[in-house]
Amino acid sequence: MNDDLALAPVLTRYPDARRGAAPLFEPVLLPYLALMFGSLAASLFGVYNAVVLKRFGLALRTLLVGALGWISFQFVFALVLHASGNASVGVIAGRVVHFALGGLLYAMHRPYFRGHEFLRGRAVPLFASYALAILISMKMPWKVTARLLGAWLVR
């Protein structure tokens, strides 16, 4: 009897688990995308996951986190540029903020993805996602990347 209880899944880790009709992006991809392209770009992938799972509140929260990162990059960049006088350090500090918000996106989406996984839902292959993100980041012009990060005044 105790063995059955020990092997039973803990359903509290799966908030009202739903299986999406389309494959989902793994949430572990979100912090990496936030670091490379900004939290707004990462939030678009999170919004896709939330819409596929029919979690519209999660989609709205995800979009708000992405917008917060996109707006805050400029403020962090300006603050660090004023303090250090070095634009490269400002970009690094801004990317750290994006990465932290990507971690928040991961924490928000992981329980829903695990519920999708638990119900044998499909996922986009993780290695292919990382490889494609690396390839896009190498080919993307710096001006586009800077605007995605939140640098509005790029020349």
TIMI-551107 format. One record per residue (C-alpha): residue number from 1; x negated, y negated, z; residue in one letter. Coordinates in steps of 0.02 Angstrom, whole numbers, always signed. Each point is the difference from the previous one (the first is absolute). Layout:
<recs>
 seq     px     py     pz type
 NUM      X      Y      Z    a
...
</recs>
This chain:
<recs>
 seq     px     py     pz type
   1     +0     +0     +0    m
   2   -139   -122    +42    n
   3    -88    +42   -162    d
   4   +151    -58    -99    d
   5     -1   -167    +89    l
   6   -186    -21    -25    a
   7    +12    +33   -187    l
   8   +153   -110    -28    a
   9    -38   -168    -81    p
  10    +12   -155   +106    v
  11   +135    -96    -91    l
  12    -33   -164    +89    t
  13   -152    -23   -112    r
  14   +113     -2   -153    y
  15   +120   -147    +15    p
  16   +157    +65    -84    d
  17   -105    +92   -129    a
  18    +48    -23   -182    r
  19    -75    +75   -155    r
  20    -22   -123   -141    g
  21    +49    +42   -177    a
  22   -167    -60    -70    a
  23   -178    +33    +60    p
  24    -62   -119   +135    l
  25   -169    -82    +21    f
  26    -90    +60   +156    e
  27     -3   -135   +136    p
  28   -188    +25    +25    v
  29    -20    -86   -169    l
  30    +78   -163    +63    l
  31   -148    -65   +105    p
  32   -119    +35   -145    y
  33   +111    -92   -123    l
  34    +16   -143   +123    a
  35   -189    -11    +13    l
  36    -28     +5   -188    m
  37   +148   -100    -66    f
  38    +81    -82   +152    g
  39   +142    +47   +113    s
  40   +131    -67   -121    l
  41    -54   +126   -133    a
  42     -4   +138   +131    a
  43   +172    -50    +61    s
  44    +71    +24   -175    l
  45    -51   +183     +9    f
  46    +79    +10   +172    g
  47   +160    -80    -66    v
  48     +5   +132   -136    y
  49    -12   +137   +132    n
  50   +134    -81   +107    a
  51   +121    -22   -146    v
  52    -25   +180    -55    v
  53    +42    +54   +178    l
  54   +148   -122     +3    k
  55    -74    -94   +149    r
  56    +40   -179    -47    f
  57    -42    -71   +172    g
  58   -172    +79    -13    l
  59    -18    -74   -175    a
  60    +40   -174    +66    l
  61   -121    +15   +147    r
  62   -135    +65   -118    t
  63    +24   -147   -119    l
  64     -9   -122   +146    l
  65   -165    +75    +60    v
  66    -70    -14   -176    g
  67    +54   -181    -17    a
  68    -73    -39   +171    l
  69   -168    +69    -55    g
  70     +4    -94   -164    w
  71    +36   -165    +88    i
  72   -118    +29   +147    s
  73   -148    +35   -114    f
  74    -11   -183    -49    q
  75     +3    -57   +181    f
  76   -130   +125    +57    v
  77   -109    -41   -149    f
  78    +11   -188    +35    a
  79    -35    +24   +185    l
  80   -154   +108    -29    v
  81    -61   -113   -141    l
  82    +12   -149   +116    h
  83    -91    +92   +140    a
  84   -137    +83   -102    s
  85     -8    -97   -163    g
  86    -15   +164    -96    n
  87   +140    +51   -120    a
  88    -56   +182     -5    s
  89    +22    +17   +188    v
  90   +173    -77    -20    g
  91    +49   +131   -130    v
  92    -63   +139   +114    i
  93    +99    -69   +147    a
  94   +156    -13   -109    g
  95    -21   +179    -59    r
  96    -16    +57   +181    v
  97   +171    -78    +32    v
  98    +70    +90   -152    h
  99    -74   +165    +60    f
 100    +77    -24   +173    a
 101   +170    -34    -77    l
 102    -25   +154   -111    g
 103    -24    +99   +161    g
 104   +164    -72    +62    l
 105    +83    +55   -162    l
 106    -73   +174    +26    y
 107    +72     +8   +176    a
 108   +170    -58    -63    m
 109    +10   +126   -143    h
 110    -83   +154    +71    r
 111   +151    +69    +97    p
 112   +114    -17   -151    y
 113   -127    +83   -114    f
 114    -23   +143   +124    r
 115   +189    +26     -1    g
 116     -5     +6   -190    h
 117   -145   +123     +9    e
 118    +91   +106   +130    f
 119   +146    +18   -120    l
 120   -122    +55   -137    r
 121     +5   -164    -95    g
 122   -127    -35   -136    r
 123   -145   -123    +14    a
 124   -115    -83   -126    v
 125   -171    +84     +8    p
 126   -110    -99   +119    l
 127   -166    +24    -90    f
 128    +73    -59   -165    a
 129    +75   -153    +87    s
 130   -168    -49    +76    y
 131    -92    +30   -164    a
 132   +124   -106    -97    l
 133    -11   -141   +129    a
 134   -190     +1    -12    i
 135     +7     -4   -190    l
 136   +124   -144     -2    i
 137   -102    -99   +127    s
 138   -155    +19   -108    m
 139    +87    -59   -159    k
 140   +108   -138    +76    m
 141    -67   -178    -20    p
 142    -49    -88   +161    w
 143   +129   -138    -25    k
 144   +143   +126     -1    v
 145    -69    +88   +154    t
 146    -21   -166    +90    a
 147   +180    -50    -36    r
 148    +62   +170    +60    l
 149    -99    -24   +160    l
 150    +80   -170    +27    g
 151   -130   -124    -63    a
 152   +111   -126    -88    w
 153   -132   -124    -55    l
 154   -113   +114   -103    v
 155    -92    -84   -143    r
</recs>
